[in-house]
């Protein structure tokens, strides 16, 4: 019954928009695998927190993630965080996604096995990737206490000088030790039990005897052979939650604590094998999630990427749309030069920057571009957009902004092929210094070979960066009572001045509006405000 229900639910979910629930703190657990890899230097490039948060990639992750199993969630998050910057990584991911798309019957069998491992977001799998620091001390202690209980029972039964007081003392002592042990290790039970379920899932995948799947899982099968003791032991008893006879037996005998300590130490010694199985299951589950995501889209493009170091930075994308927007207006981007965007507020500049950056990230991470066609060089992606004052560090907006820009310049200086998106460069200072400094920063990025997409309200930058940056703009139409946007990218700098007209639309006094127009015209004619 469980199998039929699971199959029916999983079959219906494929190609649908997922809607799993997320509790506070869940994303912190989901990202632990990615953080583990970052801390251990296992990847050439990972998106930093500024870029991740600027582009709202938590929301993109949730749009793709169906919450099938812990390994899949963590690996999908890692994939989005690690756009492929080498062909081998990209081809490996694309091959796995195509495998997930190829055979619906096989895919459903695999999904059922993965779903049965469960999705415990409390499981701290990365701690299992290191040898245990506790050794066998607790295992010996718990075993000795169980032995004392058994000897007391046997001695009483055989009338060897033992009596009921010995049994009672052993039971009370074991109950006390059990309560302390459960309290100190309860949070680790989910981790160990999930790892055991991973091992069993991998064994069941091997029993499918699918040649293509076996080829993908070869490394995990070798690790599986080294974890046979885990298969023999099984998981840790969870009958403590039942309140029945099993509760009493487990408490008195300490069997769950003994099993936990044995498994913990075994997994500690085999941490690399645990890591390998977690990674392979995660890759498989994440590929199925991406295949389902693709099936839910009206359109997407398989990217054509250039990884060679001597290929210049370029993007040629048609019909790009933001992956989180319904009925999004598609736009094209075809450029080998940096781009400067102008236009009024709400006209589409920031959304276009995010669309372009997300197109690059999704193309390189999950081999799926939200566009009609996509061809580009492979980039490392950075952004500087949704910044704010850091009150805890006592830093102003401008300080935070300069730090953000400095990290991008440093990356460009290392010779990395960058695509960076910047919204309102150095907006946290006065007009004269902002224009002077931001023009030099944008020139420096261009000189370093970065493909910079920047948005600004400072039309003076169009003249200062002419010949270095390509100019594009968004515009709007303001009528007597409405303001209309078409969100279409147009060549050249913005020429309309609708910000003051918007005051009239919002009900500002007509005299104020006319005076504002007069002052703006006077500045444009004379270069002075008075």
N, C-alpha and C positions, 0 to 999 in steps of 0.2 A: 504493500500500500504506500509506504513511504517512498519507494522508488518511483512508482507511477506518478505520485503527486509532484515529486521533485522534477521528474522529466517534463511533466506538463507545464510546471511553473517556469522552468528554464527555457523551454521551447518558446513559450509566449513572450518571455523577456527579451529574447534575441531580436535586435533591431528596434526595440522600444527605447524611449528615453528613461534612463534609470532614475529611481527616486528613493534611495536608501536614506535612513535617518542618521544624523550625525549629532552626537552629544558633544558638549563642551570638552575640549581636550583631545578629541578623537584625531584631529589632524596632526597633533603633536606626536601621537603614537604611530600614525601612518607614515610619517616622514622619517622614522628612526632608521630604516634601512638606508635611505639616501644619505642621512647624516653619518651613519657608520662608514659608508664608502668615502664620503668626503674627508672624514677624520683620518682615514687610512690611506688617502691618496690613490684610490683605485681608478680614478677617472681623469682624463685629460682636461675636461671642462664640465662644470656644473653651473647652472644659473644661480646667481647670488640672491639673497633675500630681497634686496631692493627691486631687482627686476621681477622676481616672482610676485611680489606684492603689487608693484606698479601695474602689472598686466592681469591681476586678479586670477592667477593660475589655480588657486584653490577652487574657484568656481568652475574653471575648465575641467579640472580633475573630477569634480563631482558630476559634471555633465557626462563623463565617459564611464565612470566607475560604477559597476552594478553590485558591488559588495558580495562577491562570491566566496572568496577566501582571503585570509590575512596575507598570505604570500603575494597574491595577485594585486591586492590593494597597494601594498608597499612597493612592489615592483613597478606598477603603473605610475605611481607618484615619482619614482626614481627615473623612469623613462622620460616623463615630461620635464624633469629637472635636468636631464642630460641629453640635449640635442646632439646627435652623432656628428663628430668632427672628423671621422675617418670612414673610409668606404667599408671596411670589414664590419664595423659595428652596425652601420646602416643596412648592409645587405643581410646580416644575420637577423635583424629585426623584421625586415621586409619579408624574408623567407618564412619566418614564424607566423606572421600575420596572414600570409597567403595560405599557409598550412591550415590555419584556423578557419579560413573562408572556404576551403576546397571541398570538404565532405561534411555535410550537415549531420549525417547519422553518426559518424565518428566523433564529431565535435560535441554532440549531445552526450555521448557516453563519457567523454572526458570531463565535460561540465559537471555531470552528476558526481563523479569521483572527487573533483575539486571542491564542489559545494559541501560534500560530506566532511571535509576537513574542518569546516566551520570558519567563522570570521570573528575571532576574539581580538578586539583591539587593545585589550589589556596585556596580551602576550608580548613580552619584551624579548623578541627573538635575538636581538643583537648581543645580549648578554650571554647567550648560549654559544656565541662564536668565539668565546675566550675560555681557556681552561679554568676550571673552578678554583677559587681561592680557599675553599673550605677543606679540601682534602677528604679523607675518609673518617675523620674524627667523629662526626655526628652519626655516620652509618654504623660505626663500631659501638657507639653508645646505645643507639636504639636497638641494635641486635643483642647487645648484652642484657638490656632490660627485658626484652622478649624471652631470652634464654632463662633469665632468673624466674620469670613467671611460669614458664614451662617446667622448669626443675621443681618449683614449689608445688605445682599441681601433681607432677609425677611422684615427688617424694611423699606427698600426703596420701596419694592413692596407694602407694606401696608401703606405707607406714615406716618410712625411713627416718623418722624424727622430725619431719616437717609437719606443720599443722595449718589450720585455716588462717591463723594470724599472718603466716608468711604469704599466703595467697592474697589475703586482703591488703597487706602492705604492698605487694607487687602491683596489684590492680590500682590502688590509690596513687602509687608513684608513677605508673604508666599513664594514668589519666592526667595527672599534673603535667608531666613531660609532654604529653600529646597536645595539651592546650597551648603550652608555650611554643612547641614546634609548629603548630598550625598557624599561630599568630605571626610568627617570624617568616614563614615561607608561603603563606596563602597566595600572595601576589605572584609567586613563581610557579604555582601549580598550573595556571592557565598556559604559561610558556612551555613547560615540560609536556603537558598533555597535547598541546598543539603540535609540538615537534614530533611526538609519537604519531599523531594523526598524519603528519606529512610523510613520515617514513612508510606507513601503511598505504597511503595514497600512491606513493611512488611504486610500491610493490604491485599494486593493482593495475597501475598504468603499464607496467612491464608485462603483466599477464594478458593484456590486450593483444600482444604480439603483432603490433602494427609496425611494419618496416620503417615507414617514414617517421613515426613517433619515436621509435627506438633510436633512429639516427640522431634525432634532436636531443634525446635524453641519455646518450651514452655516458657522459661524465657523471650524471646523477646515479646511474645504475652501478657504477663502480663504487660510489660512496654508499649506496644502499647495501652492497655486499659487506662493507665494513661496519654496518650498523645492525647486524643480525641480532645482537643481544637485545636491542630495543624492541625488535619484533617479538622476541620470546617473552619479554617482560610485560609488554603492553603499557597502558597508561596508569596514572595514579587514580586510586579509587576515589570516587566523588560521592559515595553513599553517606558521607557525613551530613549531607543536606537532606537526607531522606527521613531521619528521625526514627528509623526502624531498628531491627535486630542488627543489620549491617553496621549501623552507627556504633552500637555497643562493642561489637567484635573489633571493628577497626580502631576504636579508641583504646581498648584494653591491650591489643596486640601490637599497636604502632605500625601495622603493615603498610599503611599509606605513606608514613614518614620514611620507612625503610625503602619502599619502592622509589620514593622521590629522591632520596639521597643517592641510591644506586644509579638511577637514570641521570641525575644531575652530574654526577662525576663521570659517568660514561659519555655523556654529551659534551662535557668539558674537554675530555681527552680527544673527542672526535669533532671538535668545533668546526674545522674546515669542511668536513663531510656534511655537517648540519647546514653550513652556509651554502654549500653546493646544491643540496636538495631544495632548500628554500629558494635559491635563485632560479633553478630550473622550473620548479612549480610556478613561481612568480612570473617568469617569462611566458610560460604556456597560458596561464590564466589572463595575463595582461594582453596577450595577443588576441585572445578570444574577445576580451572587452573592446579592443580596438576594432575588431571585425564587426562586432555588434554596433559600435558607434558609427562605422562607415555605413552599415545597412540602414541606420536611422536618418542619414543625411539625404537631402534631395540631390546634392551633387558634391563631389570632391575630386581632387586630382592626385594621381600618384606622381610625386615629384621627380624631376630629373635634376640630379645634384652633381656638381663638380667639386671634387675633393682635392685635386692637385694643388700644391702650394703656389705654383706659378700662375694659376688662373686668377684674373683680376676680380675684384668684388663686383657683383652684378646681381640684379633681380629682374626677371621677366615673368610677371604674373598677370593673368587675366581673370577678371571676375572675382577678385578677393572679397570675402565677407567676414565680418566678425563672428566667431563661432558661437557666441552666446546671444546674439541678437536675432529675433524673429523678423522676417521680411526685411533683412538688411539690404541696403543699396550696394550693389557690387561696384568695385572700382579696379582699375588696372594700375600697375606700376611697372614701368620698363625703364630702368636706369642703371648706368655704371658710374654715375656721379652722385655726390651728396645732394640732398633735397632740402629746400627751405619752403615751408608751408606758411601761408598767411590767410587771414580771414577773421571774421568776428567771432565772438564767443558763441558756442552752441552750433556753429556752422558745420562741424564735423572733423576739425583738425585732430583733436586728441583721439577720437575714435579711429581715424585712419591710421595714426601712428601705432595704436594698439593692434589694429587689424594686420598691418604689415609685419610687426614683430611676432605676433602670434602665428601668422602664416609661416614665417621662417621656422619658428620653434616646433610647430606641429609637423611641418614637412620633415624636419631632421630627427624628431623624437619618435613620432608614431607613423612616419612615412605616409602622412595624410595631410594634404594642403586644403584648406577651406577656400577653394578657388576653382575656376574652370580649367586652368592650366597653370603649371608652375615649373619654372626652370631657374636655377640660381646656383651661385657658389655656396659652399658650406661655411656658415658663420659661427662665431661666438657672439652671443647676443647680450647687450647691456641696455639698460634704460635709466632715465632720470626724469621722473614725471610727478608722481603723487607724493611729494615730499612734505614734511611738516617740521615745526620746531621740535627739538629734542629737549623737553623740559627736565627729564631726569639727569641729563648730562649738562644742563645749563647752556645749551647751544642754540643760537638763533637760527631762523630759517636759512639765512644766507650762509652761515657756517655749514649747516647740514648740506646745503645745495653745492657748495664748493667741494666738500668731501665727496659727494656723489659724482661730480664731474671729474674730479681728480682720479678716481678709480678707473674711469673710462679712458682717460688720457694715458694712464699708466699701462693699461692693457694694450692700447694702440701702440704705445712705445715699445712693447715687447715683441712687436711684429705679428701679433695675432690678427687674423682677418676678421674684422669686426663689422657687425651691423648694430648701430646704436640709435635709439629713439629718444629725443630730448624735447620736452614740452616747456616752452618759455625759459630759455637759458638765462640763468642768474637773475631771476625776477625779483630776488629779495633785496635789491639795492636801488639807488636813484637812477634816473633815466640816462644821464650822461655816462656814468661809469658802467651801467649795465650794457649799453650799446657798445661802448669801447671794448669792454672785457669779453662780452659774448661773441663779438665779431672775431676776436683773436682766438678764442677757444675753438670756435667752429672752423676757423682756418687751420688751426693746429690738427684737429681731427682729420680734416681733408688731406692735409699734407702727410699724415701718417698712414694714409690709405684706407681709413675707416669709411664705410658707407653710412653716413650719418643722415638720419631723417629728423629734421628739427622743425618745430612750430614756433611762431612768434607773432606778437602784435606790433613789434617795432618795424615799421616799414622801411626805416633807415637801413636796416640790415640787408635789404634787397639790393640797394646800391653798393654797399660795402662788400658784399659777397658775390656780386655779379661776375660771371665767368668762372667762379669756383663751385657754386651751388646752382642746381637747376631750380627754377621757381615754379611753384604750383600754388593754387589757392582754392578755397571754398567760398561760396557767396550765398546770399539770401535775398529775398524780395520782401520789402516792407510796404504793406498797403495802408489804407486808412485805419484799419482795426486789427490787422493780422500780420504776422511775420512768417514767411514760408521758406523752408530749406529743402533743397533737393539732394544734398549730401553727395554731389558729384564733383570729382576732382577735375580742376581745369588748369591749363598751362598758364604760366606767367604769374606775376604778383597780383595781389588784390588791389583793386582800384576804387571800390566803393567805400563810402564812409557812413555806415549805417548805425554805428553805436550811438551817436547823438540822436538820430531819428528814433531809435528804440525808446529813448526817454519820452518822446511824445506818445508813442504807442502805449507806454506804461502809465500815462496820465500825468506826467510832469507838466508844470506850468509852461505855456507856450512862450512866454518872454524868456524864461530860463533856457529853453531849447534854442531859440534864435540867438541869444547871447553866446551860447556855447558854439554854435556854428560860426558866428562872427569871429570869436577868439581863435578858433581852429584855422580859419581862412587867413587871419592876420599872421599867425605863426608860420603857415606855409609860404606866405608871400615874403615875409621879412626875416624869418628865423628867430624872432623874438616874441615873447609872450605879452609884452607891453608896447 
